[in-house]
Amino acid sequence: MHKIYVTEGIVLAKRGVGEANTQVALFTKELGLLRATAKSARFEKSKLRYGLQSLTLGRFSLVRGRNEWKIVGVENISQLLTGALRDAKSASGRVSRLLLRLIHGEEQGEKLYSVVKTGFVFFSNSSVREEIESGEWVLVLRILSSLGYVARSEALTPFIEGEGEITGDLATKAREFRPFLLRTINESLAVSGL
């Protein structure tokens, strides 16, 4: 009998595999980033089908197979960005691709998960393009900082400290520091070599 792991997670990406299977990149609270396969998930009668859309938040039941993770259940599904503005979906997509580029292998990262979830919730609740854009800079800085790619400095502290919410006020402040924040992000990505 296999052990079933139940964890909260966000689907960052998905793709079809074979005739009816789906492979997802799942960013989880307890297990970090992992790739998992859902058998027959593309069939219309599949119970997993609607829980595996990109940017879906939910509680996933997983089984560790010999060579891969398998998704056996999804509950508490929240289509985090389904009704969000196109700018919010675009920002979340860019952040998802960045995470897939920066994180390799499975490792626990509850703090990083909390940072990402908080950022995605901010995007889904925001209705102003400029606010979403500057909120994205703050979220990327927090991700890079959590992964050790940003050197701590007093000037960056208001933007990267803790796991606190990204607010409209913080996004407005980020606009004032735009050149500095973008330079820091670009330098950190260049240093990462990824």
Order of alpha helices (4+ residues) and beta strands (2+ residues): beta-beta-beta-beta-beta-alpha-alpha-alpha-alpha-alpha-alpha
